[in-house]
């Protein structure tokens, strides 16, 4: 009898950065991050006051910019 339980692999939660953290990671100002959002170059998660950015989205956006 096989004693293994459910072998479903859970997808890891995305690493979300604040606007300030994203700016520091890219070496740009938070104003630049907000401008890129308005220009649809990067996609934020959350509302207007609490944007978060998935680290993988940032890596993809870096390649596009």
PyMOL Python script that loads the backbone (N, CA, C, O; Angstrom):
from pymol import cmd

cmd.read_pdbstr("""\
ATOM      1  N   UNK A   1       0.843  -1.169   0.000  1.00  0.00           N
ATOM      2  CA  UNK A   1       0.000   0.000   0.000  1.00  0.00           C
ATOM      3  C   UNK A   1       0.895   1.242   0.000  1.00  0.00           C
ATOM      4  O   UNK A   1       1.885   1.304   0.729  1.00  0.00           O
ATOM      5  N   UNK A   2       0.542   2.216  -0.814  1.00  0.00           N
ATOM      6  CA  UNK A   2       1.305   3.445  -0.918  1.00  0.00           C
ATOM      7  C   UNK A   2       0.856   4.426   0.158  1.00  0.00           C
ATOM      8  O   UNK A   2      -0.319   4.787   0.226  1.00  0.00           O
ATOM      9  N   UNK A   3       1.786   4.852   0.988  1.00  0.00           N
ATOM     10  CA  UNK A   3       1.459   5.747   2.089  1.00  0.00           C
ATOM     11  C   UNK A   3       1.608   7.220   1.747  1.00  0.00           C
ATOM     12  O   UNK A   3       1.493   8.069   2.630  1.00  0.00           O
ATOM     13  N   UNK A   4       1.859   7.541   0.485  1.00  0.00           N
ATOM     14  CA  UNK A   4       2.028   8.949   0.135  1.00  0.00           C
ATOM     15  C   UNK A   4       0.692   9.658   0.151  1.00  0.00           C
ATOM     16  O   UNK A   4      -0.335   9.105  -0.244  1.00  0.00           O
ATOM     17  N   UNK A   5       0.727  10.878   0.611  1.00  0.00           N
ATOM     18  CA  UNK A   5      -0.478  11.692   0.634  1.00  0.00           C
ATOM     19  C   UNK A   5      -0.588  12.431  -0.676  1.00  0.00           C
ATOM     20  O   UNK A   5       0.105  12.102  -1.639  1.00  0.00           O
ATOM     21  N   UNK A   6      -1.442  13.418  -0.722  1.00  0.00           N
ATOM     22  CA  UNK A   6      -1.675  14.203  -1.918  1.00  0.00           C
ATOM     23  C   UNK A   6      -0.357  14.782  -2.444  1.00  0.00           C
ATOM     24  O   UNK A   6       0.354  15.482  -1.723  1.00  0.00           O
ATOM     25  N   UNK A   7      -0.043  14.483  -3.700  1.00  0.00           N
ATOM     26  CA  UNK A   7       1.214  14.936  -4.292  1.00  0.00           C
ATOM     27  C   UNK A   7       1.051  16.229  -5.078  1.00  0.00           C
ATOM     28  O   UNK A   7       1.890  16.550  -5.920  1.00  0.00           O
ATOM     29  N   UNK A   8      -0.015  16.972  -4.814  1.00  0.00           N
ATOM     30  CA  UNK A   8      -0.193  18.240  -5.513  1.00  0.00           C
ATOM     31  C   UNK A   8       0.925  19.196  -5.129  1.00  0.00           C
ATOM     32  O   UNK A   8       1.227  19.388  -3.951  1.00  0.00           O
ATOM     33  N   UNK A   9       1.524  19.782  -6.139  1.00  0.00           N
ATOM     34  CA  UNK A   9       2.582  20.746  -5.894  1.00  0.00           C
ATOM     35  C   UNK A   9       1.953  22.130  -5.877  1.00  0.00           C
ATOM     36  O   UNK A   9       1.299  22.537  -6.837  1.00  0.00           O
ATOM     37  N   UNK A  10       2.152  22.837  -4.799  1.00  0.00           N
ATOM     38  CA  UNK A  10       1.587  24.170  -4.682  1.00  0.00           C
ATOM     39  C   UNK A  10       2.531  25.184  -5.322  1.00  0.00           C
ATOM     40  O   UNK A  10       3.747  25.123  -5.141  1.00  0.00           O
ATOM     41  N   UNK A  11       1.957  26.100  -6.061  1.00  0.00           N
ATOM     42  CA  UNK A  11       2.738  27.169  -6.666  1.00  0.00           C
ATOM     43  C   UNK A  11       3.146  28.139  -5.563  1.00  0.00           C
ATOM     44  O   UNK A  11       2.312  28.540  -4.751  1.00  0.00           O
ATOM     45  N   UNK A  12       4.417  28.518  -5.527  1.00  0.00           N
ATOM     46  CA  UNK A  12       4.832  29.444  -4.471  1.00  0.00           C
ATOM     47  C   UNK A  12       4.155  30.797  -4.637  1.00  0.00           C
ATOM     48  O   UNK A  12       3.838  31.218  -5.750  1.00  0.00           O
ATOM     49  N   UNK A  13       3.943  31.461  -3.528  1.00  0.00           N
ATOM     50  CA  UNK A  13       3.340  32.783  -3.579  1.00  0.00           C
ATOM     51  C   UNK A  13       4.302  33.745  -4.264  1.00  0.00           C
ATOM     52  O   UNK A  13       5.515  33.638  -4.088  1.00  0.00           O
ATOM     53  N   UNK A  14       3.770  34.682  -5.043  1.00  0.00           N
ATOM     54  CA  UNK A  14       4.668  35.633  -5.701  1.00  0.00           C
ATOM     55  C   UNK A  14       5.290  36.568  -4.686  1.00  0.00           C
ATOM     56  O   UNK A  14       4.663  36.930  -3.690  1.00  0.00           O
ATOM     57  N   UNK A  15       6.511  36.951  -4.942  1.00  0.00           N
ATOM     58  CA  UNK A  15       7.186  37.913  -4.096  1.00  0.00           C
ATOM     59  C   UNK A  15       6.744  39.295  -4.549  1.00  0.00           C
ATOM     60  O   UNK A  15       7.048  39.720  -5.663  1.00  0.00           O
ATOM     61  N   UNK A  16       6.029  39.988  -3.684  1.00  0.00           N
ATOM     62  CA  UNK A  16       5.499  41.297  -4.040  1.00  0.00           C
ATOM     63  C   UNK A  16       6.339  42.402  -3.410  1.00  0.00           C
ATOM     64  O   UNK A  16       6.693  42.334  -2.233  1.00  0.00           O
ATOM     65  N   UNK A  17       6.650  43.409  -4.199  1.00  0.00           N
ATOM     66  CA  UNK A  17       7.442  44.538  -3.755  1.00  0.00           C
ATOM     67  C   UNK A  17       6.577  45.783  -3.647  1.00  0.00           C
ATOM     68  O   UNK A  17       5.651  45.965  -4.437  1.00  0.00           O
ATOM     69  N   UNK A  18       6.864  46.629  -2.692  1.00  0.00           N
ATOM     70  CA  UNK A  18       6.206  47.923  -2.626  1.00  0.00           C
ATOM     71  C   UNK A  18       6.798  48.804  -3.721  1.00  0.00           C
ATOM     72  O   UNK A  18       7.801  48.451  -4.342  1.00  0.00           O
ATOM     73  N   UNK A  19       6.168  49.952  -3.950  1.00  0.00           N
ATOM     74  CA  UNK A  19       6.695  50.886  -4.947  1.00  0.00           C
ATOM     75  C   UNK A  19       8.118  51.303  -4.581  1.00  0.00           C
ATOM     76  O   UNK A  19       8.987  51.378  -5.450  1.00  0.00           O
ATOM     77  N   UNK A  20       8.352  51.568  -3.323  1.00  0.00           N
ATOM     78  CA  UNK A  20       9.690  51.972  -2.869  1.00  0.00           C
ATOM     79  C   UNK A  20      10.704  50.843  -3.075  1.00  0.00           C
ATOM     80  O   UNK A  20      11.813  51.086  -3.551  1.00  0.00           O
ATOM     81  N   UNK A  21      10.330  49.615  -2.720  1.00  0.00           N
ATOM     82  CA  UNK A  21      11.238  48.476  -2.889  1.00  0.00           C
ATOM     83  C   UNK A  21      11.537  48.229  -4.361  1.00  0.00           C
ATOM     84  O   UNK A  21      12.673  47.933  -4.729  1.00  0.00           O
ATOM     85  N   UNK A  22      10.516  48.351  -5.196  1.00  0.00           N
ATOM     86  CA  UNK A  22      10.713  48.168  -6.631  1.00  0.00           C
ATOM     87  C   UNK A  22      11.652  49.233  -7.181  1.00  0.00           C
ATOM     88  O   UNK A  22      12.525  48.935  -7.996  1.00  0.00           O
ATOM     89  N   UNK A  23      11.473  50.470  -6.738  1.00  0.00           N
ATOM     90  CA  UNK A  23      12.344  51.557  -7.182  1.00  0.00           C
ATOM     91  C   UNK A  23      13.796  51.299  -6.773  1.00  0.00           C
ATOM     92  O   UNK A  23      14.715  51.503  -7.566  1.00  0.00           O
ATOM     93  N   UNK A  24      13.994  50.858  -5.554  1.00  0.00           N
ATOM     94  CA  UNK A  24      15.347  50.553  -5.080  1.00  0.00           C
ATOM     95  C   UNK A  24      15.955  49.389  -5.839  1.00  0.00           C
ATOM     96  O   UNK A  24      17.144  49.407  -6.155  1.00  0.00           O
ATOM     97  N   UNK A  25      15.144  48.369  -6.136  1.00  0.00           N
ATOM     98  CA  UNK A  25      15.641  47.201  -6.859  1.00  0.00           C
ATOM     99  C   UNK A  25      16.107  47.569  -8.264  1.00  0.00           C
ATOM    100  O   UNK A  25      17.063  46.988  -8.779  1.00  0.00           O
ATOM    101  N   UNK A  26      15.434  48.528  -8.876  1.00  0.00           N
ATOM    102  CA  UNK A  26      15.776  48.943 -10.245  1.00  0.00           C
ATOM    103  C   UNK A  26      16.686  50.142 -10.301  1.00  0.00           C
ATOM    104  O   UNK A  26      17.194  50.480 -11.370  1.00  0.00           O
ATOM    105  N   UNK A  27      16.908  50.800  -9.166  1.00  0.00           N
ATOM    106  CA  UNK A  27      17.777  51.967  -9.159  1.00  0.00           C
ATOM    107  C   UNK A  27      17.126  53.192  -9.791  1.00  0.00           C
ATOM    108  O   UNK A  27      17.806  54.030 -10.383  1.00  0.00           O
ATOM    109  N   UNK A  28      15.807  53.289  -9.662  1.00  0.00           N
ATOM    110  CA  UNK A  28      15.067  54.444 -10.176  1.00  0.00           C
ATOM    111  C   UNK A  28      14.240  55.028  -9.037  1.00  0.00           C
ATOM    112  O   UNK A  28      14.168  54.447  -7.954  1.00  0.00           O
ATOM    113  N   UNK A  29      13.621  56.171  -9.284  1.00  0.00           N
ATOM    114  CA  UNK A  29      12.802  56.788  -8.240  1.00  0.00           C
ATOM    115  C   UNK A  29      11.395  56.187  -8.245  1.00  0.00           C
ATOM    116  O   UNK A  29      10.958  55.626  -9.250  1.00  0.00           O
ATOM    117  N   UNK A  30      10.689  56.309  -7.113  1.00  0.00           N
ATOM    118  CA  UNK A  30       9.298  55.862  -7.071  1.00  0.00           C
ATOM    119  C   UNK A  30       8.419  56.599  -8.098  1.00  0.00           C
ATOM    120  O   UNK A  30       7.438  56.041  -8.590  1.00  0.00           O
ATOM    121  N   UNK A  31       8.769  57.829  -8.412  1.00  0.00           N
ATOM    122  CA  UNK A  31       8.031  58.585  -9.424  1.00  0.00           C
ATOM    123  C   UNK A  31       8.138  57.886 -10.785  1.00  0.00           C
ATOM    124  O   UNK A  31       7.161  57.829 -11.532  1.00  0.00           O
ATOM    125  N   UNK A  32       9.302  57.366 -11.099  1.00  0.00           N
ATOM    126  CA  UNK A  32       9.499  56.635 -12.350  1.00  0.00           C
ATOM    127  C   UNK A  32       8.646  55.378 -12.370  1.00  0.00           C
ATOM    128  O   UNK A  32       8.054  55.047 -13.397  1.00  0.00           O
ATOM    129  N   UNK A  33       8.578  54.678 -11.251  1.00  0.00           N
ATOM    130  CA  UNK A  33       7.746  53.473 -11.169  1.00  0.00           C
ATOM    131  C   UNK A  33       6.293  53.833 -11.446  1.00  0.00           C
ATOM    132  O   UNK A  33       5.619  53.149 -12.216  1.00  0.00           O
ATOM    133  N   UNK A  34       5.803  54.916 -10.815  1.00  0.00           N
ATOM    134  CA  UNK A  34       4.418  55.332 -11.044  1.00  0.00           C
ATOM    135  C   UNK A  34       4.182  55.739 -12.495  1.00  0.00           C
ATOM    136  O   UNK A  34       3.113  55.473 -13.046  1.00  0.00           O
ATOM    137  N   UNK A  35       5.170  56.381 -13.119  1.00  0.00           N
ATOM    138  CA  UNK A  35       5.045  56.770 -14.529  1.00  0.00           C
ATOM    139  C   UNK A  35       4.964  55.527 -15.422  1.00  0.00           C
ATOM    140  O   UNK A  35       4.170  55.485 -16.361  1.00  0.00           O
ATOM    141  N   UNK A  36       5.792  54.516 -15.125  1.00  0.00           N
ATOM    142  CA  UNK A  36       5.760  53.281 -15.910  1.00  0.00           C
ATOM    143  C   UNK A  36       4.406  52.591 -15.792  1.00  0.00           C
ATOM    144  O   UNK A  36       3.921  52.001 -16.757  1.00  0.00           O
ATOM    145  N   UNK A  37       3.794  52.665 -14.604  1.00  0.00           N
ATOM    146  CA  UNK A  37       2.455  52.081 -14.429  1.00  0.00           C
ATOM    147  C   UNK A  37       1.458  52.829 -15.306  1.00  0.00           C
ATOM    148  O   UNK A  37       0.655  52.209 -16.003  1.00  0.00           O
ATOM    149  N   UNK A  38       1.505  54.147 -15.276  1.00  0.00           N
ATOM    150  CA  UNK A  38       0.588  54.947 -16.099  1.00  0.00           C
ATOM    151  C   UNK A  38       0.793  54.698 -17.592  1.00  0.00           C
ATOM    152  O   UNK A  38      -0.154  54.794 -18.373  1.00  0.00           O
ATOM    153  N   UNK A  39       2.029  54.378 -17.992  1.00  0.00           N
ATOM    154  CA  UNK A  39       2.343  54.094 -19.386  1.00  0.00           C
ATOM    155  C   UNK A  39       2.110  52.621 -19.737  1.00  0.00           C
ATOM    156  O   UNK A  39       2.392  52.198 -20.858  1.00  0.00           O
ATOM    157  N   UNK A  40       1.598  51.843 -18.783  1.00  0.00           N
ATOM    158  CA  UNK A  40       1.332  50.410 -18.956  1.00  0.00           C
ATOM    159  C   UNK A  40       2.585  49.596 -19.274  1.00  0.00           C
ATOM    160  O   UNK A  40       2.504  48.581 -19.965  1.00  0.00           O
ATOM    161  N   UNK A  41       3.713  50.025 -18.786  1.00  0.00           N
ATOM    162  CA  UNK A  41       4.955  49.273 -18.978  1.00  0.00           C
ATOM    163  C   UNK A  41       5.118  48.190 -17.920  1.00  0.00           C
ATOM    164  O   UNK A  41       5.744  47.160 -18.170  1.00  0.00           O
ATOM    165  N   UNK A  42       4.554  48.423 -16.736  1.00  0.00           N
ATOM    166  CA  UNK A  42       4.548  47.427 -15.669  1.00  0.00           C
ATOM    167  C   UNK A  42       3.151  47.373 -15.073  1.00  0.00           C
ATOM    168  O   UNK A  42       2.398  48.345 -15.138  1.00  0.00           O
ATOM    169  N   UNK A  43       2.813  46.228 -14.492  1.00  0.00           N
ATOM    170  CA  UNK A  43       1.473  46.013 -13.958  1.00  0.00           C
ATOM    171  C   UNK A  43       1.524  45.914 -12.440  1.00  0.00           C
ATOM    172  O   UNK A  43       2.202  45.043 -11.895  1.00  0.00           O
ATOM    173  N   UNK A  44       0.811  46.804 -11.755  1.00  0.00           N
ATOM    174  CA  UNK A  44       0.760  46.702 -10.293  1.00  0.00           C
ATOM    175  C   UNK A  44      -0.374  45.787  -9.842  1.00  0.00           C
ATOM    176  O   UNK A  44      -1.308  45.515 -10.596  1.00  0.00           O
ATOM    177  N   UNK A  45      -0.275  45.325  -8.616  1.00  0.00           N
ATOM    178  CA  UNK A  45      -1.339  44.565  -7.978  1.00  0.00           C
ATOM    179  C   UNK A  45      -1.854  45.424  -6.845  1.00  0.00           C
ATOM    180  O   UNK A  45      -1.059  46.012  -6.112  1.00  0.00           O
ATOM    181  N   UNK A  46      -3.135  45.510  -6.683  1.00  0.00           N
ATOM    182  CA  UNK A  46      -3.711  46.266  -5.587  1.00  0.00           C
ATOM    183  C   UNK A  46      -4.286  47.588  -6.041  1.00  0.00           C
ATOM    184  O   UNK A  46      -4.351  47.879  -7.235  1.00  0.00           O
ATOM    185  N   UNK A  47      -4.703  48.382  -5.073  1.00  0.00           N
ATOM    186  CA  UNK A  47      -5.337  49.656  -5.362  1.00  0.00           C
ATOM    187  C   UNK A  47      -4.338  50.773  -5.612  1.00  0.00           C
ATOM    188  O   UNK A  47      -3.127  50.554  -5.644  1.00  0.00           O
ATOM    189  N   UNK A  48      -4.867  51.963  -5.787  1.00  0.00           N
ATOM    190  CA  UNK A  48      -4.025  53.109  -6.092  1.00  0.00           C
ATOM    191  C   UNK A  48      -3.105  53.491  -4.930  1.00  0.00           C
ATOM    192  O   UNK A  48      -2.017  54.019  -5.158  1.00  0.00           O
ATOM    193  N   UNK A  49      -3.521  53.235  -3.704  1.00  0.00           N
ATOM    194  CA  UNK A  49      -2.708  53.637  -2.557  1.00  0.00           C
ATOM    195  C   UNK A  49      -1.705  52.572  -2.148  1.00  0.00           C
ATOM    196  O   UNK A  49      -0.727  52.881  -1.468  1.00  0.00           O
ATOM    197  N   UNK A  50      -1.921  51.345  -2.540  1.00  0.00           N
ATOM    198  CA  UNK A  50      -1.067  50.256  -2.065  1.00  0.00           C
ATOM    199  C   UNK A  50      -0.646  49.352  -3.221  1.00  0.00           C
ATOM    200  O   UNK A  50      -0.913  48.150  -3.202  1.00  0.00           O
ATOM    201  N   UNK A  51      -0.005  49.913  -4.197  1.00  0.00           N
ATOM    202  CA  UNK A  51       0.479  49.092  -5.306  1.00  0.00           C
ATOM    203  C   UNK A  51       1.535  48.118  -4.826  1.00  0.00           C
ATOM    204  O   UNK A  51       2.338  48.435  -3.949  1.00  0.00           O
ATOM    205  N   UNK A  52       1.527  46.939  -5.405  1.00  0.00           N
ATOM    206  CA  UNK A  52       2.569  45.940  -5.185  1.00  0.00           C
ATOM    207  C   UNK A  52       2.967  45.419  -6.558  1.00  0.00           C
ATOM    208  O   UNK A  52       2.159  45.404  -7.487  1.00  0.00           O
ATOM    209  N   UNK A  53       4.211  44.996  -6.675  1.00  0.00           N
ATOM    210  CA  UNK A  53       4.727  44.539  -7.952  1.00  0.00           C
ATOM    211  C   UNK A  53       5.345  43.165  -7.772  1.00  0.00           C
ATOM    212  O   UNK A  53       6.160  42.951  -6.874  1.00  0.00           O
ATOM    213  N   UNK A  54       4.952  42.236  -8.633  1.00  0.00           N
ATOM    214  CA  UNK A  54       5.501  40.885  -8.573  1.00  0.00           C
ATOM    215  C   UNK A  54       6.907  40.910  -9.157  1.00  0.00           C
ATOM    216  O   UNK A  54       7.128  41.475 -10.228  1.00  0.00           O
ATOM    217  N   UNK A  55       7.840  40.312  -8.467  1.00  0.00           N
ATOM    218  CA  UNK A  55       9.239  40.358  -8.878  1.00  0.00           C
ATOM    219  C   UNK A  55       9.426  39.777 -10.278  1.00  0.00           C
ATOM    220  O   UNK A  55      10.241  40.291 -11.044  1.00  0.00           O
ATOM    221  N   UNK A  56       8.695  38.721 -10.632  1.00  0.00           N
ATOM    222  CA  UNK A  56       8.826  38.135 -11.971  1.00  0.00           C
ATOM    223  C   UNK A  56       8.319  39.079 -13.046  1.00  0.00           C
ATOM    224  O   UNK A  56       8.874  39.114 -14.145  1.00  0.00           O
ATOM    225  N   UNK A  57       7.269  39.848 -12.753  1.00  0.00           N
ATOM    226  CA  UNK A  57       6.789  40.846 -13.700  1.00  0.00           C
ATOM    227  C   UNK A  57       7.844  41.914 -13.928  1.00  0.00           C
ATOM    228  O   UNK A  57       8.000  42.415 -15.042  1.00  0.00           O
ATOM    229  N   UNK A  58       8.561  42.259 -12.879  1.00  0.00           N
ATOM    230  CA  UNK A  58       9.607  43.265 -13.019  1.00  0.00           C
ATOM    231  C   UNK A  58      10.740  42.758 -13.891  1.00  0.00           C
ATOM    232  O   UNK A  58      11.282  43.501 -14.709  1.00  0.00           O
ATOM    233  N   UNK A  59      11.094  41.510 -13.720  1.00  0.00           N
ATOM    234  CA  UNK A  59      12.170  40.948 -14.550  1.00  0.00           C
ATOM    235  C   UNK A  59      11.773  40.962 -16.024  1.00  0.00           C
ATOM    236  O   UNK A  59      12.590  41.278 -16.889  1.00  0.00           O
ATOM    237  N   UNK A  60      10.524  40.620 -16.303  1.00  0.00           N
ATOM    238  CA  UNK A  60      10.043  40.657 -17.681  1.00  0.00           C
ATOM    239  C   UNK A  60       9.984  42.064 -18.226  1.00  0.00           C
ATOM    240  O   UNK A  60      10.321  42.299 -19.387  1.00  0.00           O
ATOM    241  N   UNK A  61       9.560  43.001 -17.398  1.00  0.00           N
ATOM    242  CA  UNK A  61       9.471  44.398 -17.834  1.00  0.00           C
ATOM    243  C   UNK A  61      10.868  44.964 -18.099  1.00  0.00           C
ATOM    244  O   UNK A  61      11.044  45.769 -19.014  1.00  0.00           O
ATOM    245  N   UNK A  62      11.848  44.557 -17.318  1.00  0.00           N
ATOM    246  CA  UNK A  62      13.199  45.032 -17.522  1.00  0.00           C
ATOM    247  C   UNK A  62      13.692  44.647 -18.904  1.00  0.00           C
ATOM    248  O   UNK A  62      14.381  45.428 -19.560  1.00  0.00           O
ATOM    249  N   UNK A  63      13.348  43.462 -19.346  1.00  0.00           N
ATOM    250  CA  UNK A  63      13.762  43.011 -20.670  1.00  0.00           C
ATOM    251  C   UNK A  63      13.073  43.824 -21.773  1.00  0.00           C
ATOM    252  O   UNK A  63      13.647  44.051 -22.838  1.00  0.00           O
ATOM    253  N   UNK A  64      11.826  44.263 -21.502  1.00  0.00           N
ATOM    254  CA  UNK A  64      11.070  45.021 -22.504  1.00  0.00           C
ATOM    255  C   UNK A  64      11.501  46.478 -22.578  1.00  0.00           C
ATOM    256  O   UNK A  64      11.375  47.103 -23.631  1.00  0.00           O
ATOM    257  N   UNK A  65      12.008  47.031 -21.478  1.00  0.00           N
ATOM    258  CA  UNK A  65      12.348  48.461 -21.441  1.00  0.00           C
ATOM    259  C   UNK A  65      13.658  48.763 -22.099  1.00  0.00           C
ATOM    260  O   UNK A  65      14.074  49.921 -22.144  1.00  0.00           O
TER     261      UNK A  65
END
""", "prot")
cmd.dss("prot")
cmd.show_as("cartoon", "prot")
cmd.util.cbc("prot")
cmd.orient("prot")
